[in-house]
Amino acid sequence: QVQLVESGGGLVQAGGSLRLSCVASGVSFSIFTMGWYRQAPGKQRELVAGITSGGTTNYQDSVKGRFTISRDNVKNTVYLQMNSLKPEDTAVYYCNAQYSIRHDYWGQGTQVTVPS
């Protein structure tokens, strides 16, 4: 059974930092493309950052230079280091693991709140 479990969310003041973690089980983690998505109230879920099995990364323009995605294939974990947080970063953050259309999995989400 595939499980993605996120942790690390919380409330942080503007300019602060958080590190999200997502531990995967039940999958061959190293072959999956991993991603962090977020969904703010009333908005669609959007890709924040992704990292391929080979370590290639991509970022949404609004987080470039502030967020860093990384993975540890030994620990089956993907991280999102978030620095210089802004109120507009407030959202539920979801971990995604994708290998194919059939093999596309989501975590339950973790709330990040940056008060204005």
N, C-alpha and C positions, 0 to 999 in steps of 0.2 A: 504494500500500500504506500502510495506516494504521500509524503508530508513535507510541507514547507512551513517552518515556524520562524516568524519574525520577532525581533525584540529590539529594544533600544530607543523606542519612541518616548515622548514626554513633552513637557512644557519647558521652553527655554526662551530667554529674552532675546530680542533682536541683537544680532551681532555674535550670538553664542554659537556653540557647536553641539552636534549630536553624532553618534555613530550607530547606524542601524546594522543589525546582523540578521542573516537568514540561514538557518540550518536545514539542509535537505536530507531526506531519508527515503529509501525505496526507489532511488534512481541511480543510474550511473552518472554521477554528478559531473565528472570531468568532460563529458561529451556534450553537455547541455549549454546552450546560450542562456545566461542569467540576466535578469533585468529587474530594475526597480521602477515601479509606476507609482503614481499618486492620483488621488481623486479628492478634490475640494468640494464642499457642499454646493450643489447646483451645477457642477461642472462635470465634463466627461473625464474618464480616466486617461491619463497621459503618461507617455514614457518619460522617465527622468534620466535614466542612464542604463546602458547595457554593456555586457562583456561577453565576448564569444569564448568558445572552448580554447581558442588559441591565444586569448588575452587581449584581443582588440577591443577597444572601448569606444563608446559614443555617448554623447550627452545632449540633452535639451539645451538650447542656446541660453536660456535664463539661468542655468546652474553652472555653466562652464566657468572654470576658475575658482568655483566655490565648493563643488561636490566632487568626490573621487570614489569611483567604484573599483572594487578589487575582489579577488576570489582566492580561496585556499582549498585546493582540490584534495588535500589530505584530511582537512576537517569538514569537507562538504559544506562549506560556508561561503556566502557572498556578503560583502560589506558595502555600506554606503557611508562614507565620511562626509558630513555636511558641516561646512564652516560658513561664517558670516551669514547666518540665517536671517531671513526677512519674514515679515508677516505674511507675505504672499506665498511662502513655502508651507503654510499651514494646510494640512491635508492628512488623509489616511494614506500611508505608504504601503504598497503591496510588493511582495517578492514574486517573481515569475521565473519559471524554468521551462525552456522550450527546446525541443529537439526536432519536432515535426508537427504537422497539424494535429495528429493523433496524440502526440506527447507534449502537451502544453498544460502546465500546472500553476496553481496560484496558492499563495499563503492567505492567511485570514486578515492580514493588515495590522498595522500599528499606527497609532495616532501621533502626529507631530503638530504641536501648537506653538506658534510664535506670536505673542500678543503685540498689538500695535500700540 
